[in-house]
Amino acid sequence: MLNRVILIGRLTKDPELRYTPAGVAVTQFTLAVDRPFTTQGGEREADFIPVVTWRQLAETCANYLRKGRLTAVEGRIQVRNYENNEGKRVYVTEVIADNVRFLESNRESGSGNGVNQSQATREEPSFGGNGREKNYSRNNSNQDPFSDDGKPIDISDDDLPF
């Protein structure tokens, strides 16, 4: 059986960070994900999908994510239910995220403009459920150690892994 989901969308508001009575961090936010088609009137529609993160990932999301920021979420769909104050059973469907990737930097999302192609291809830090940050450096042609400067590279056979 398989229960995996990958979403890319924008936050509808800042994440809400809370702590359980046992002191475990939990963050909730809603991701607006555009549908791949337009209505007959030519308008785009979106789905508003609730996302939950736990522990270190929850604290990281609360610290770095903001309303309107383009974000990728990977996780699983969970359906839970509870009884409300009126005694009626309420069902909630949400994504429990174990990996969140920030697809644009803070200064890019603050402009209010759409993301252009060069911004969309940049990779930002990604935070998985284990709380370890995965850093991906941006391509910077001014500091590329492998740029072709016309000199041969001297590599010993002992340095090769094969």
N, C-alpha and C positions, 0 to 999 in steps of 0.2 A: 504494500500500500504506500501511497505517496501523498504528502500534503506539503507542497512548497509553493510559494508565491513570490514574485518579484514585481515591484511597482516603482514607477518613477512619476513623481508629481511635486506639487508645491504645498507647503504647509498653509493651512487656513488661518492659524493663529499660533502664538508661541506655545511650546510644549508646557504641560502642567506636571511639575515634579511633586510627588508625595512620597511618604514613607509608611510602610505597614507597621503595625504595632511591634513587630519583631525587628524593625529598623531596616528593612529591605527597601531600597529605592525603586520606585515605579513611575514611569513617565507615560502620559497619554497625549497624543496629538492626532489631528485629522489631516490626511493627505488628499488633495484634490487631483484626480487623475483624469486627463482629457480622454474622451471616447474617440475612437479612430475614424469617426464619420461625423457629418453635419446633418442637422435636421433639414426638412424641406425648405425652411426659411433661410437656410445657409448658416445657421448658428451652431456653434460648438457646444456640446454638453459635457459635463464632467461627473464622475462618481466621487463621492466624499467618503473615504475609507478610514475608519478608526484604526489607529496603530498603538500598540502597547510595547514598551521596552522595560527591561528589568535590570537591577543591580548597577554595575559600573556603566553599562551602555545607557541606562536611563539617565544617570548623572551627566554623562557626556552629551547626550542629546539636549538635555535641559540647558547646558552651558553654551552650546554652539549653534543650535538650530533656532531660527526665528521665522516669523510669519513671512510667507512669500518665497522662502528659500527652496530652490530645486533640490530634491533629495531622492535617493534610491533606497528602497527598503526591501530586504529579503527576510522571509520568515515563513510562518505557517498560519493557516486560518483556524480560528478557534470559535466555537459556538458555545456560549454559556447561557444559563438562565437563572433567574431569581424571582422571588415573590415581592412585589412592590407593597407600598403602604395600604393599598386598597385590596390586597389579597389576590391580585391578578398576576399570573405568570408572565414575565417579560423575557424575551430572547434577545441576546446580543451577539452579533457576529463581528469579529475583529481580527486583525493581523497581529500575531505575537512575533515581533521582529527579533532576529538574532544577529542581523548585520545591517548597519545603516551607513550609507555613503553620502557624503556632502558633495554635490556636483558643481557647486559654484562657491566662490569665496564670499565673505561678508560684504566686501566693497562692491562686488558685482551685483549681489541681490539687493543692495540698498538703493541702486539707481532707479529701480522701478521699470526699467526697460526689459525687453525680451532678451534671452540669451542668444548671442550670435554663435556661429559655428566654431570660432576659435575658443570661445569660453566653454562651450559644451564639451570639447574634447579634453580639457584639462582635468587631471585627476586630483582630487583632494584627499585628505586623510580619511580612512575608513575605520570604523570601529565595529568589531565583532562582539559576540556575546561573551568572549573570554576577557574582555576589558583591555586587551593589548592594542595599541595603536599601530596601524600599518601605514607607514608614510611612503608616498610615491612622489619622487621629485619631478618637478616640471621640466620640460625641455627648455633649455636655455642655450641658444646657439653661441652665445658669447663665452660660455664656460664648458663647452663640450670637450671632454678629454679625448674623444675618439674622432675629432674632426680631422680632415685630411690636410695636414700641413706640408705634405710632400716628402716627409722623412720616412724611411722604413722603420717598422717596429721590430725590435730585437726581442724575441721570446725564446727562451731555452726549452729544449724538449722536456726537461724536468718540471717545467711549469704547466705543461699541458695535462689535462685530466684523462687522456686516452693514450 
